[in-house]
Amino acid sequence: MKTVSKTTTKLHVKTGDTVKVIAGDERGKTGKITAVDTNTSKVIIEGLNLVTKHNKPSAKNPQGGIEKKEAGIHASNVMLVEGKSGANVRTGKRLNNNGKLERYSKKSGEAI
């Protein structure tokens, strides 16, 4: 049985970021993050890692059927794509002039 960590971890990506998958079956594909699960450190990317879900007939859906749905990809298997250059970048966190934490690109040094 899988054990799930009860502590939430901060991830290097957020909902709405454009990322590139660097490992697994979807390697090399890019997409936008639609959801982030910090408990399991997984992200759901729009249109990637599709799985087939079989639905039983119910009162809400009397026909039942088969639907394609996005499954989670571990956050360590995705890398942020920088908007301007389109390159994969590592991210860091630093204090900005206002004293707030911000993410920045370790390649260009610019805030993300």
Gaussian input, Z-matrix of N, CA and C with variables (Angstrom, degrees):
# hf/3-21g

backbone

0 1
 N
 C     1     B1
 C     2     B2     1     A1
 N     3     B3     2     A2     1     D1
 C     4     B4     3     A3     2     D2
 C     5     B5     4     A4     3     D3
 N     6     B6     5     A5     4     D4
 C     7     B7     6     A6     5     D5
 C     8     B8     7     A7     6     D6
 N     9     B9     8     A8     7     D7
 C    10    B10     9     A9     8     D8
 C    11    B11    10    A10     9     D9
 N    12    B12    11    A11    10    D10
 C    13    B13    12    A12    11    D11
 C    14    B14    13    A13    12    D12
 N    15    B15    14    A14    13    D13
 C    16    B16    15    A15    14    D14
 C    17    B17    16    A16    15    D15
 N    18    B18    17    A17    16    D16
 C    19    B19    18    A18    17    D17
 C    20    B20    19    A19    18    D18
 N    21    B21    20    A20    19    D19
 C    22    B22    21    A21    20    D20
 C    23    B23    22    A22    21    D21
 N    24    B24    23    A23    22    D22
 C    25    B25    24    A24    23    D23
 C    26    B26    25    A25    24    D24
 N    27    B27    26    A26    25    D25
 C    28    B28    27    A27    26    D26
 C    29    B29    28    A28    27    D27
 N    30    B30    29    A29    28    D28
 C    31    B31    30    A30    29    D29
 C    32    B32    31    A31    30    D30
 N    33    B33    32    A32    31    D31
 C    34    B34    33    A33    32    D32
 C    35    B35    34    A34    33    D33
 N    36    B36    35    A35    34    D34
 C    37    B37    36    A36    35    D35
 C    38    B38    37    A37    36    D36
 N    39    B39    38    A38    37    D37
 C    40    B40    39    A39    38    D38
 C    41    B41    40    A40    39    D39
 N    42    B42    41    A41    40    D40
 C    43    B43    42    A42    41    D41
 C    44    B44    43    A43    42    D42
 N    45    B45    44    A44    43    D43
 C    46    B46    45    A45    44    D44
 C    47    B47    46    A46    45    D45
 N    48    B48    47    A47    46    D46
 C    49    B49    48    A48    47    D47
 C    50    B50    49    A49    48    D48
 N    51    B51    50    A50    49    D49
 C    52    B52    51    A51    50    D50
 C    53    B53    52    A52    51    D51
 N    54    B54    53    A53    52    D52
 C    55    B55    54    A54    53    D53
 C    56    B56    55    A55    54    D54
 N    57    B57    56    A56    55    D55
 C    58    B58    57    A57    56    D56
 C    59    B59    58    A58    57    D57
 N    60    B60    59    A59    58    D58
 C    61    B61    60    A60    59    D59
 C    62    B62    61    A61    60    D60
 N    63    B63    62    A62    61    D61
 C    64    B64    63    A63    62    D62
 C    65    B65    64    A64    63    D63
 N    66    B66    65    A65    64    D64
 C    67    B67    66    A66    65    D65
 C    68    B68    67    A67    66    D66
 N    69    B69    68    A68    67    D67
 C    70    B70    69    A69    68    D68
 C    71    B71    70    A70    69    D69
 N    72    B72    71    A71    70    D70
 C    73    B73    72    A72    71    D71
 C    74    B74    73    A73    72    D72
 N    75    B75    74    A74    73    D73
 C    76    B76    75    A75    74    D74
 C    77    B77    76    A76    75    D75
 N    78    B78    77    A77    76    D76
 C    79    B79    78    A78    77    D77
 C    80    B80    79    A79    78    D78
 N    81    B81    80    A80    79    D79
 C    82    B82    81    A81    80    D80
 C    83    B83    82    A82    81    D81
 N    84    B84    83    A83    82    D82
 C    85    B85    84    A84    83    D83
 C    86    B86    85    A85    84    D84
 N    87    B87    86    A86    85    D85
 C    88    B88    87    A87    86    D86
 C    89    B89    88    A88    87    D87
 N    90    B90    89    A89    88    D88
 C    91    B91    90    A90    89    D89
 C    92    B92    91    A91    90    D90
 N    93    B93    92    A92    91    D91
 C    94    B94    93    A93    92    D92
 C    95    B95    94    A94    93    D93
 N    96    B96    95    A95    94    D94
 C    97    B97    96    A96    95    D95
 C    98    B98    97    A97    96    D96
 N    99    B99    98    A98    97    D97
 C   100   B100    99    A99    98    D98
 C   101   B101   100   A100    99    D99
 N   102   B102   101   A101   100   D100
 C   103   B103   102   A102   101   D101
 C   104   B104   103   A103   102   D102
 N   105   B105   104   A104   103   D103
 C   106   B106   105   A105   104   D104
 C   107   B107   106   A106   105   D105
 N   108   B108   107   A107   106   D106
 C   109   B109   108   A108   107   D107
 C   110   B110   109   A109   108   D108
 N   111   B111   110   A110   109   D109
 C   112   B112   111   A111   110   D110
 C   113   B113   112   A112   111   D111
 N   114   B114   113   A113   112   D112
 C   115   B115   114   A114   113   D113
 C   116   B116   115   A115   114   D114
 N   117   B117   116   A116   115   D115
 C   118   B118   117   A117   116   D116
 C   119   B119   118   A118   117   D117
 N   120   B120   119   A119   118   D118
 C   121   B121   120   A120   119   D119
 C   122   B122   121   A121   120   D120
 N   123   B123   122   A122   121   D121
 C   124   B124   123   A123   122   D122
 C   125   B125   124   A124   123   D123
 N   126   B126   125   A125   124   D124
 C   127   B127   126   A126   125   D125
 C   128   B128   127   A127   126   D126
 N   129   B129   128   A128   127   D127
 C   130   B130   129   A129   128   D128
 C   131   B131   130   A130   129   D129
 N   132   B132   131   A131   130   D130
 C   133   B133   132   A132   131   D131
 C   134   B134   133   A133   132   D132
 N   135   B135   134   A134   133   D133
 C   136   B136   135   A135   134   D134
 C   137   B137   136   A136   135   D135
 N   138   B138   137   A137   136   D136
 C   139   B139   138   A138   137   D137
 C   140   B140   139   A139   138   D138
 N   141   B141   140   A140   139   D139
 C   142   B142   141   A141   140   D140
 C   143   B143   142   A142   141   D141
 N   144   B144   143   A143   142   D142
 C   145   B145   144   A144   143   D143
 C   146   B146   145   A145   144   D144
 N   147   B147   146   A146   145   D145
 C   148   B148   147   A147   146   D146
 C   149   B149   148   A148   147   D147
 N   150   B150   149   A149   148   D148
 C   151   B151   150   A150   149   D149
 C   152   B152   151   A151   150   D150
 N   153   B153   152   A152   151   D151
 C   154   B154   153   A153   152   D152
 C   155   B155   154   A154   153   D153
 N   156   B156   155   A155   154   D154
 C   157   B157   156   A156   155   D155
 C   158   B158   157   A157   156   D156
 N   159   B159   158   A158   157   D157
 C   160   B160   159   A159   158   D158
 C   161   B161   160   A160   159   D159
 N   162   B162   161   A161   160   D160
 C   163   B163   162   A162   161   D161
 C   164   B164   163   A163   162   D162
 N   165   B165   164   A164   163   D163
 C   166   B166   165   A165   164   D164
 C   167   B167   166   A166   165   D165
 N   168   B168   167   A167   166   D166
 C   169   B169   168   A168   167   D167
 C   170   B170   169   A169   168   D168
 N   171   B171   170   A170   169   D169
 C   172   B172   171   A171   170   D170
 C   173   B173   172   A172   171   D171
 N   174   B174   173   A173   172   D172
 C   175   B175   174   A174   173   D173
 C   176   B176   175   A175   174   D174
 N   177   B177   176   A176   175   D175
 C   178   B178   177   A177   176   D176
 C   179   B179   178   A178   177   D177
 N   180   B180   179   A179   178   D178
 C   181   B181   180   A180   179   D179
 C   182   B182   181   A181   180   D180
 N   183   B183   182   A182   181   D181
 C   184   B184   183   A183   182   D182
 C   185   B185   184   A184   183   D183
 N   186   B186   185   A185   184   D184
 C   187   B187   186   A186   185   D185
 C   188   B188   187   A187   186   D186
 N   189   B189   188   A188   187   D187
 C   190   B190   189   A189   188   D188
 C   191   B191   190   A190   189   D189
 N   192   B192   191   A191   190   D190
 C   193   B193   192   A192   191   D191
 C   194   B194   193   A193   192   D192
 N   195   B195   194   A194   193   D193
 C   196   B196   195   A195   194   D194
 C   197   B197   196   A196   195   D195
 N   198   B198   197   A197   196   D196
 C   199   B199   198   A198   197   D197
 C   200   B200   199   A199   198   D198
 N   201   B201   200   A200   199   D199
 C   202   B202   201   A201   200   D200
 C   203   B203   202   A202   201   D201
 N   204   B204   203   A203   202   D202
 C   205   B205   204   A204   203   D203
 C   206   B206   205   A205   204   D204
 N   207   B207   206   A206   205   D205
 C   208   B208   207   A207   206   D206
 C   209   B209   208   A208   207   D207
 N   210   B210   209   A209   208   D208
 C   211   B211   210   A210   209   D209
 C   212   B212   211   A211   210   D210
 N   213   B213   212   A212   211   D211
 C   214   B214   213   A213   212   D212
 C   215   B215   214   A214   213   D213
 N   216   B216   215   A215   214   D214
 C   217   B217   216   A216   215   D215
 C   218   B218   217   A217   216   D216
 N   219   B219   218   A218   217   D217
 C   220   B220   219   A219   218   D218
 C   221   B221   220   A220   219   D219
 N   222   B222   221   A221   220   D220
 C   223   B223   222   A222   221   D221
 C   224   B224   223   A223   222   D222
 N   225   B225   224   A224   223   D223
 C   226   B226   225   A225   224   D224
 C   227   B227   226   A226   225   D225
 N   228   B228   227   A227   226   D226
 C   229   B229   228   A228   227   D227
 C   230   B230   229   A229   228   D228
 N   231   B231   230   A230   229   D229
 C   232   B232   231   A231   230   D230
 C   233   B233   232   A232   231   D231
 N   234   B234   233   A233   232   D232
 C   235   B235   234   A234   233   D233
 C   236   B236   235   A235   234   D234
 N   237   B237   236   A236   235   D235
 C   238   B238   237   A237   236   D236
 C   239   B239   238   A238   237   D237
 N   240   B240   239   A239   238   D238
 C   241   B241   240   A240   239   D239
 C   242   B242   241   A241   240   D240
 N   243   B243   242   A242   241   D241
 C   244   B244   243   A243   242   D242
 C   245   B245   244   A244   243   D243
 N   246   B246   245   A245   244   D244
 C   247   B247   246   A246   245   D245
 C   248   B248   247   A247   246   D246
 N   249   B249   248   A248   247   D247
 C   250   B250   249   A249   248   D248
 C   251   B251   250   A250   249   D249
 N   252   B252   251   A251   250   D250
 C   253   B253   252   A252   251   D251
 C   254   B254   253   A253   252   D252
 N   255   B255   254   A254   253   D253
 C   256   B256   255   A255   254   D254
 C   257   B257   256   A256   255   D255
 N   258   B258   257   A257   256   D256
 C   259   B259   258   A258   257   D257
 C   260   B260   259   A259   258   D258
 N   261   B261   260   A260   259   D259
 C   262   B262   261   A261   260   D260
 C   263   B263   262   A262   261   D261
 N   264   B264   263   A263   262   D262
 C   265   B265   264   A264   263   D263
 C   266   B266   265   A265   264   D264
 N   267   B267   266   A266   265   D265
 C   268   B268   267   A267   266   D266
 C   269   B269   268   A268   267   D267
 N   270   B270   269   A269   268   D268
 C   271   B271   270   A270   269   D269
 C   272   B272   271   A271   270   D270
 N   273   B273   272   A272   271   D271
 C   274   B274   273   A273   272   D272
 C   275   B275   274   A274   273   D273
 N   276   B276   275   A275   274   D274
 C   277   B277   276   A276   275   D275
 C   278   B278   277   A277   276   D276
 N   279   B279   278   A278   277   D277
 C   280   B280   279   A279   278   D278
 C   281   B281   280   A280   279   D279
 N   282   B282   281   A281   280   D280
 C   283   B283   282   A282   281   D281
 C   284   B284   283   A283   282   D282
 N   285   B285   284   A284   283   D283
 C   286   B286   285   A285   284   D284
 C   287   B287   286   A286   285   D285
 N   288   B288   287   A287   286   D286
 C   289   B289   288   A288   287   D287
 C   290   B290   289   A289   288   D288
 N   291   B291   290   A290   289   D289
 C   292   B292   291   A291   290   D290
 C   293   B293   292   A292   291   D291
 N   294   B294   293   A293   292   D292
 C   295   B295   294   A294   293   D293
 C   296   B296   295   A295   294   D294
 N   297   B297   296   A296   295   D295
 C   298   B298   297   A297   296   D296
 C   299   B299   298   A298   297   D297
 N   300   B300   299   A299   298   D298
 C   301   B301   300   A300   299   D299
 C   302   B302   301   A301   300   D300
 N   303   B303   302   A302   301   D301
 C   304   B304   303   A303   302   D302
 C   305   B305   304   A304   303   D303
 N   306   B306   305   A305   304   D304
 C   307   B307   306   A306   305   D305
 C   308   B308   307   A307   306   D306
 N   309   B309   308   A308   307   D307
 C   310   B310   309   A309   308   D308
 C   311   B311   310   A310   309   D309
 N   312   B312   311   A311   310   D310
 C   313   B313   312   A312   311   D311
 C   314   B314   313   A313   312   D312
 N   315   B315   314   A314   313   D313
 C   316   B316   315   A315   314   D314
 C   317   B317   316   A316   315   D315
 N   318   B318   317   A317   316   D316
 C   319   B319   318   A318   317   D317
 C   320   B320   319   A319   318   D318
 N   321   B321   320   A320   319   D319
 C   322   B322   321   A321   320   D320
 C   323   B323   322   A322   321   D321
 N   324   B324   323   A323   322   D322
 C   325   B325   324   A324   323   D323
 C   326   B326   325   A325   324   D324
 N   327   B327   326   A326   325   D325
 C   328   B328   327   A327   326   D326
 C   329   B329   328   A328   327   D327
 N   330   B330   329   A329   328   D328
 C   331   B331   330   A330   329   D329
 C   332   B332   331   A331   330   D330
 N   333   B333   332   A332   331   D331
 C   334   B334   333   A333   332   D332
 C   335   B335   334   A334   333   D333

   B1=1.4401
   B2=1.5292
   B3=1.3169
   B4=1.4585
   B5=1.5200
   B6=1.3202
   B7=1.4474
   B8=1.5178
   B9=1.3010
   B10=1.4534
   B11=1.5138
   B12=1.3120
   B13=1.4492
   B14=1.5273
   B15=1.3211
   B16=1.4605
   B17=1.5179
   B18=1.3304
   B19=1.4551
   B20=1.5167
   B21=1.3190
   B22=1.4583
   B23=1.5150
   B24=1.3175
   B25=1.4493
   B26=1.5153
   B27=1.3197
   B28=1.4590
   B29=1.5117
   B30=1.3201
   B31=1.4537
   B32=1.5198
   B33=1.3163
   B34=1.4607
   B35=1.5231
   B36=1.3341
   B37=1.4659
   B38=1.5180
   B39=1.3382
   B40=1.4565
   B41=1.5175
   B42=1.3301
   B43=1.4522
   B44=1.5219
   B45=1.3192
   B46=1.4543
   B47=1.5151
   B48=1.3284
   B49=1.4662
   B50=1.5251
   B51=1.3192
   B52=1.4594
   B53=1.5182
   B54=1.3397
   B55=1.4572
   B56=1.5209
   B57=1.3262
   B58=1.4562
   B59=1.5164
   B60=1.3290
   B61=1.4561
   B62=1.5293
   B63=1.3435
   B64=1.4623
   B65=1.5226
   B66=1.3404
   B67=1.4643
   B68=1.5213
   B69=1.3119
   B70=1.4565
   B71=1.5152
   B72=1.3327
   B73=1.4637
   B74=1.5227
   B75=1.3220
   B76=1.4655
   B77=1.5297
   B78=1.3261
   B79=1.4635
   B80=1.5278
   B81=1.3312
   B82=1.4489
   B83=1.5167
   B84=1.3203
   B85=1.4653
   B86=1.5316
   B87=1.3222
   B88=1.4578
   B89=1.5242
   B90=1.3118
   B91=1.4528
   B92=1.5073
   B93=1.3185
   B94=1.4584
   B95=1.5227
   B96=1.3171
   B97=1.4633
   B98=1.5233
   B99=1.3502
   B100=1.4604
   B101=1.5178
   B102=1.3290
   B103=1.4628
   B104=1.5195
   B105=1.3351
   B106=1.4622
   B107=1.5197
   B108=1.3493
   B109=1.4611
   B110=1.5214
   B111=1.3363
   B112=1.4588
   B113=1.5239
   B114=1.3343
   B115=1.4665
   B116=1.5242
   B117=1.3285
   B118=1.4640
   B119=1.5257
   B120=1.3329
   B121=1.4751
   B122=1.5232
   B123=1.3330
   B124=1.4566
   B125=1.5132
   B126=1.3336
   B127=1.4591
   B128=1.5192
   B129=1.3251
   B130=1.4588
   B131=1.5165
   B132=1.3402
   B133=1.4570
   B134=1.5204
   B135=1.3143
   B136=1.4539
   B137=1.5280
   B138=1.3373
   B139=1.4593
   B140=1.5118
   B141=1.3367
   B142=1.4677
   B143=1.5219
   B144=1.3294
   B145=1.4640
   B146=1.5270
   B147=1.3375
   B148=1.4642
   B149=1.5235
   B150=1.3320
   B151=1.4559
   B152=1.5238
   B153=1.3258
   B154=1.4500
   B155=1.5181
   B156=1.3116
   B157=1.4603
   B158=1.5277
   B159=1.3269
   B160=1.4613
   B161=1.5251
   B162=1.3370
   B163=1.4606
   B164=1.5220
   B165=1.3481
   B166=1.4561
   B167=1.5204
   B168=1.3024
   B169=1.4664
   B170=1.5290
   B171=1.3211
   B172=1.4586
   B173=1.5279
   B174=1.3202
   B175=1.4607
   B176=1.5322
   B177=1.3147
   B178=1.4605
   B179=1.5244
   B180=1.3176
   B181=1.4649
   B182=1.5313
   B183=1.3415
   B184=1.4664
   B185=1.5288
   B186=1.2977
   B187=1.4617
   B188=1.5267
   B189=1.3542
   B190=1.4583
   B191=1.5173
   B192=1.3043
   B193=1.4527
   B194=1.5166
   B195=1.3222
   B196=1.4555
   B197=1.5265
   B198=1.3285
   B199=1.4613
   B200=1.5248
   B201=1.3201
   B202=1.4669
   B203=1.5165
   B204=1.3357
   B205=1.4517
   B206=1.5259
   B207=1.3411
   B208=1.4602
   B209=1.5175
   B210=1.3270
   B211=1.4574
   B212=1.5235
   B213=1.3147
   B214=1.4576
   B215=1.5168
   B216=1.3205
   B217=1.4627
   B218=1.5181
   B219=1.3232
   B220=1.4622
   B221=1.5227
   B222=1.3249
   B223=1.4722
   B224=1.5225
   B225=1.3218
   B226=1.4629
   B227=1.5223
   B228=1.3237
   B229=1.4618
   B230=1.5208
   B231=1.3267
   B232=1.4581
   B233=1.5212
   B234=1.3334
   B235=1.4548
   B236=1.5183
   B237=1.3074
   B238=1.4556
   B239=1.5209
   B240=1.3426
   B241=1.4616
   B242=1.5180
   B243=1.3244
   B244=1.4663
   B245=1.5097
   B246=1.3222
   B247=1.4598
   B248=1.5082
   B249=1.3237
   B250=1.4563
   B251=1.5245
   B252=1.3384
   B253=1.4624
   B254=1.5275
   B255=1.3210
   B256=1.4587
   B257=1.5152
   B258=1.3418
   B259=1.4625
   B260=1.5231
   B261=1.3338
   B262=1.4582
   B263=1.5170
   B264=1.3263
   B265=1.4559
   B266=1.5254
   B267=1.3165
   B268=1.4503
   B269=1.5189
   B270=1.3118
   B271=1.4614
   B272=1.5130
   B273=1.3127
   B274=1.4508
   B275=1.5093
   B276=1.3264
   B277=1.4603
   B278=1.5156
   B279=1.3270
   B280=1.4606
   B281=1.5254
   B282=1.3224
   B283=1.4642
   B284=1.5210
   B285=1.3279
   B286=1.4615
   B287=1.5243
   B288=1.3223
   B289=1.4696
   B290=1.5244
   B291=1.3307
   B292=1.4652
   B293=1.5230
   B294=1.3212
   B295=1.4625
   B296=1.5058
   B297=1.3437
   B298=1.4630
   B299=1.5218
   B300=1.3309
   B301=1.4610
   B302=1.5184
   B303=1.3272
   B304=1.4570
   B305=1.5160
   B306=1.3265
   B307=1.4630
   B308=1.5212
   B309=1.3313
   B310=1.4530
   B311=1.5239
   B312=1.3157
   B313=1.4628
   B314=1.5236
   B315=1.3219
   B316=1.4540
   B317=1.5321
   B318=1.3234
   B319=1.4703
   B320=1.5193
   B321=1.3376
   B322=1.4672
   B323=1.5312
   B324=1.3251
   B325=1.4550
   B326=1.5209
   B327=1.3326
   B328=1.4610
   B329=1.5244
   B330=1.3268
   B331=1.4630
   B332=1.5185
   B333=1.3130
   B334=1.4698
   B335=1.5162
   A1=108.62
   A2=116.35
   A3=120.68
   A4=109.97
   A5=115.15
   A6=119.22
   A7=108.27
   A8=115.81
   A9=121.19
   A10=108.29
   A11=116.35
   A12=121.85
   A13=109.92
   A14=116.59
   A15=119.59
   A16=112.10
   A17=116.66
   A18=118.89
   A19=109.21
   A20=115.46
   A21=119.29
   A22=108.53
   A23=115.36
   A24=120.41
   A25=109.66
   A26=115.63
   A27=119.65
   A28=107.20
   A29=115.61
   A30=120.71
   A31=110.27
   A32=116.10
   A33=121.42
   A34=112.17
   A35=117.30
   A36=121.36
   A37=109.69
   A38=115.60
   A39=121.90
   A40=109.34
   A41=116.12
   A42=121.56
   A43=109.02
   A44=116.39
   A45=121.11
   A46=113.90
   A47=118.61
   A48=121.40
   A49=110.62
   A50=116.12
   A51=121.03
   A52=106.96
   A53=115.95
   A54=120.83
   A55=110.80
   A56=114.93
   A57=122.25
   A58=107.45
   A59=116.89
   A60=121.75
   A61=107.40
   A62=116.85
   A63=120.53
   A64=112.82
   A65=118.08
   A66=120.82
   A67=109.53
   A68=116.13
   A69=121.41
   A70=112.60
   A71=116.05
   A72=121.90
   A73=112.46
   A74=117.91
   A75=122.02
   A76=112.37
   A77=117.40
   A78=122.66
   A79=112.39
   A80=116.69
   A81=121.85
   A82=114.72
   A83=118.08
   A84=120.87
   A85=109.92
   A86=115.36
   A87=120.19
   A88=109.89
   A89=115.74
   A90=120.98
   A91=110.94
   A92=115.10
   A93=122.10
   A94=109.47
   A95=117.61
   A96=122.20
   A97=109.26
   A98=115.66
   A99=120.35
   A100=112.05
   A101=118.03
   A102=121.09
   A103=110.18
   A104=116.17
   A105=122.50
   A106=108.01
   A107=116.72
   A108=121.81
   A109=107.72
   A110=116.96
   A111=119.98
   A112=112.95
   A113=118.01
   A114=120.06
   A115=111.42
   A116=116.76
   A117=120.37
   A118=112.34
   A119=117.69
   A120=123.87
   A121=111.71
   A122=116.55
   A123=120.53
   A124=110.56
   A125=115.13
   A126=121.65
   A127=108.70
   A128=116.50
   A129=121.59
   A130=106.81
   A131=115.11
   A132=121.44
   A133=108.70
   A134=115.26
   A135=123.53
   A136=111.07
   A137=116.65
   A138=122.33
   A139=115.97
   A140=118.87
   A141=121.19
   A142=111.13
   A143=115.68
   A144=123.99
   A145=111.03
   A146=116.32
   A147=121.11
   A148=110.44
   A149=115.45
   A150=121.88
   A151=108.11
   A152=116.62
   A153=122.00
   A154=109.33
   A155=117.33
   A156=122.48
   A157=108.24
   A158=116.08
   A159=121.63
   A160=108.72
   A161=116.52
   A162=121.36
   A163=110.57
   A164=114.99
   A165=120.04
   A166=109.63
   A167=117.76
   A168=119.30
   A169=110.66
   A170=116.18
   A171=121.18
   A172=107.97
   A173=116.17
   A174=119.70
   A175=110.02
   A176=116.35
   A177=120.64
   A178=111.23
   A179=116.50
   A180=122.43
   A181=108.09
   A182=119.32
   A183=121.01
   A184=113.49
   A185=118.21
   A186=121.00
   A187=112.15
   A188=117.33
   A189=119.94
   A190=108.75
   A191=117.50
   A192=119.77
   A193=113.64
   A194=114.17
   A195=122.74
   A196=107.66
   A197=116.03
   A198=119.27
   A199=110.13
   A200=115.92
   A201=122.50
   A202=107.22
   A203=116.03
   A204=121.15
   A205=108.85
   A206=117.22
   A207=120.42
   A208=110.43
   A209=116.20
   A210=121.61
   A211=108.41
   A212=116.12
   A213=121.03
   A214=113.10
   A215=115.08
   A216=123.72
   A217=106.17
   A218=117.09
   A219=119.91
   A220=110.22
   A221=116.05
   A222=121.32
   A223=112.10
   A224=118.22
   A225=120.02
   A226=112.12
   A227=117.03
   A228=121.11
   A229=113.17
   A230=117.58
   A231=120.75
   A232=109.50
   A233=115.05
   A234=121.10
   A235=108.75
   A236=116.26
   A237=122.39
   A238=110.30
   A239=115.71
   A240=121.70
   A241=107.32
   A242=115.50
   A243=120.28
   A244=109.32
   A245=116.66
   A246=122.70
   A247=114.68
   A248=118.64
   A249=121.23
   A250=112.61
   A251=116.28
   A252=119.15
   A253=112.78
   A254=117.48
   A255=120.71
   A256=113.08
   A257=117.26
   A258=121.53
   A259=110.07
   A260=115.61
   A261=120.50
   A262=108.07
   A263=117.11
   A264=119.89
   A265=110.96
   A266=114.63
   A267=120.58
   A268=107.06
   A269=115.38
   A270=118.66
   A271=110.02
   A272=114.81
   A273=122.40
   A274=107.78
   A275=116.10
   A276=120.83
   A277=108.09
   A278=115.69
   A279=121.56
   A280=108.64
   A281=115.02
   A282=120.77
   A283=108.55
   A284=116.08
   A285=119.05
   A286=109.07
   A287=116.96
   A288=121.37
   A289=112.69
   A290=117.27
   A291=121.06
   A292=112.78
   A293=117.80
   A294=121.41
   A295=113.65
   A296=118.05
   A297=121.89
   A298=109.53
   A299=115.38
   A300=120.22
   A301=109.84
   A302=116.40
   A303=120.77
   A304=108.83
   A305=115.45
   A306=120.34
   A307=108.00
   A308=115.65
   A309=119.09
   A310=109.62
   A311=114.44
   A312=121.50
   A313=108.31
   A314=117.12
   A315=120.35
   A316=111.13
   A317=116.83
   A318=120.50
   A319=110.93
   A320=117.36
   A321=120.21
   A322=112.11
   A323=118.53
   A324=121.54
   A325=113.60
   A326=118.43
   A327=122.22
   A328=111.05
   A329=115.34
   A330=120.94
   A331=109.71
   A332=115.45
   A333=120.18
   A334=108.29
   D1=139.65
   D2=179.25
   D3=-76.30
   D4=139.97
   D5=173.25
   D6=-100.90
   D7=138.41
   D8=-178.79
   D9=-109.47
   D10=128.62
   D11=178.20
   D12=-65.07
   D13=136.50
   D14=-179.46
   D15=-88.19
   D16=-13.49
   D17=178.05
   D18=-91.22
   D19=141.95
   D20=177.96
   D21=-90.51
   D22=143.17
   D23=-179.43
   D24=-112.62
   D25=149.39
   D26=175.24
   D27=-82.36
   D28=135.05
   D29=-178.47
   D30=-108.18
   D31=163.22
   D32=-179.22
   D33=-83.61
   D34=-2.54
   D35=179.40
   D36=-127.47
   D37=156.88
   D38=179.53
   D39=-129.21
   D40=168.96
   D41=173.72
   D42=-62.48
   D43=133.07
   D44=-179.75
   D45=98.57
   D46=-14.05
   D47=178.27
   D48=-71.57
   D49=148.36
   D50=171.33
   D51=-93.48
   D52=127.12
   D53=-176.53
   D54=-129.80
   D55=161.68
   D56=175.12
   D57=-118.69
   D58=135.21
   D59=179.56
   D60=-81.00
   D61=127.03
   D62=-175.83
   D63=-108.55
   D64=-3.28
   D65=179.58
   D66=-152.43
   D67=151.38
   D68=176.76
   D69=101.40
   D70=-170.98
   D71=-176.59
   D72=-65.65
   D73=-28.76
   D74=-177.05
   D75=-94.33
   D76=18.16
   D77=-175.73
   D78=-53.16
   D79=133.31
   D80=176.67
   D81=93.18
   D82=-11.74
   D83=-178.22
   D84=-90.72
   D85=149.42
   D86=179.15
   D87=-116.75
   D88=155.55
   D89=178.47
   D90=-170.89
   D91=175.98
   D92=-177.96
   D93=-101.37
   D94=137.53
   D95=179.97
   D96=-75.94
   D97=126.92
   D98=178.61
   D99=-101.21
   D100=-25.32
   D101=179.89
   D102=-153.48
   D103=150.99
   D104=178.46
   D105=-130.11
   D106=130.96
   D107=175.23
   D108=-111.90
   D109=105.58
   D110=-176.04
   D111=-76.07
   D112=-19.93
   D113=178.45
   D114=-69.05
   D115=-40.91
   D116=-178.96
   D117=-103.83
   D118=-0.65
   D119=-178.87
   D120=59.38
   D121=38.96
   D122=179.35
   D123=-115.43
   D124=150.39
   D125=177.37
   D126=-123.67
   D127=148.83
   D128=175.81
   D129=-109.44
   D130=124.64
   D131=-175.90
   D132=-110.22
   D133=133.91
   D134=-176.42
   D135=-58.23
   D136=117.47
   D137=174.55
   D138=80.91
   D139=3.83
   D140=-179.05
   D141=-117.33
   D142=156.24
   D143=178.17
   D144=56.75
   D145=52.24
   D146=-178.49
   D147=-75.91
   D148=136.25
   D149=175.24
   D150=-122.57
   D151=157.28
   D152=179.89
   D153=-94.86
   D154=126.43
   D155=179.53
   D156=-115.35
   D157=125.63
   D158=178.48
   D159=-95.64
   D160=123.48
   D161=-178.24
   D162=-107.16
   D163=131.47
   D164=175.60
   D165=-75.09
   D166=150.36
   D167=174.66
   D168=-61.64
   D169=140.22
   D170=178.73
   D171=-143.46
   D172=179.21
   D173=179.29
   D174=-65.40
   D175=-35.91
   D176=179.83
   D177=-72.72
   D178=-39.26
   D179=-178.71
   D180=-128.09
   D181=83.88
   D182=-172.88
   D183=-67.14
   D184=-22.46
   D185=-178.76
   D186=-80.50
   D187=-31.16
   D188=-173.00
   D189=73.67
   D190=-152.24
   D191=173.80
   D192=129.18
   D193=-172.67
   D194=-177.01
   D195=-117.35
   D196=131.82
   D197=177.46
   D198=-129.95
   D199=149.32
   D200=175.26
   D201=-93.41
   D202=137.79
   D203=-174.24
   D204=-145.37
   D205=146.36
   D206=178.24
   D207=-76.28
   D208=137.04
   D209=175.81
   D210=-108.22
   D211=165.82
   D212=-176.78
   D213=-75.45
   D214=150.43
   D215=173.52
   D216=-122.82
   D217=136.01
   D218=-178.90
   D219=-61.83
   D220=141.11
   D221=-175.13
   D222=-62.61
   D223=-25.33
   D224=179.26
   D225=-72.01
   D226=-14.00
   D227=-179.23
   D228=-96.67
   D229=8.28
   D230=176.98
   D231=-125.66
   D232=152.02
   D233=-179.62
   D234=-132.96
   D235=137.41
   D236=-177.46
   D237=-66.09
   D238=139.75
   D239=175.93
   D240=-104.39
   D241=125.28
   D242=-179.37
   D243=-74.10
   D244=134.99
   D245=-173.25
   D246=-60.89
   D247=-45.04
   D248=-172.66
   D249=-74.52
   D250=-51.37
   D251=-174.67
   D252=-90.75
   D253=-21.13
   D254=-178.23
   D255=77.32
   D256=12.52
   D257=-178.79
   D258=-91.74
   D259=154.61
   D260=174.17
   D261=-72.79
   D262=135.50
   D263=-178.66
   D264=-133.50
   D265=148.55
   D266=169.07
   D267=-85.22
   D268=152.44
   D269=-178.95
   D270=-118.61
   D271=152.98
   D272=174.29
   D273=-133.34
   D274=173.33
   D275=176.92
   D276=-124.22
   D277=139.57
   D278=179.20
   D279=-150.00
   D280=163.93
   D281=176.56
   D282=-83.99
   D283=133.78
   D284=175.87
   D285=-89.21
   D286=-173.78
   D287=-176.84
   D288=-62.74
   D289=-28.29
   D290=-179.32
   D291=-83.87
   D292=-2.31
   D293=-179.09
   D294=86.40
   D295=11.41
   D296=178.38
   D297=-99.16
   D298=150.16
   D299=175.35
   D300=-73.44
   D301=138.93
   D302=175.90
   D303=-137.88
   D304=152.29
   D305=173.50
   D306=-85.91
   D307=144.72
   D308=176.87
   D309=-140.78
   D310=156.49
   D311=179.01
   D312=-81.41
   D313=125.91
   D314=178.74
   D315=-73.45
   D316=-18.57
   D317=179.00
   D318=-77.53
   D319=-50.66
   D320=-175.13
   D321=-102.37
   D322=-18.45
   D323=-178.76
   D324=82.86
   D325=0.51
   D326=-178.31
   D327=-85.04
   D328=151.21
   D329=177.45
   D330=-70.98
   D331=146.17
   D332=-179.53
   D333=-103.90

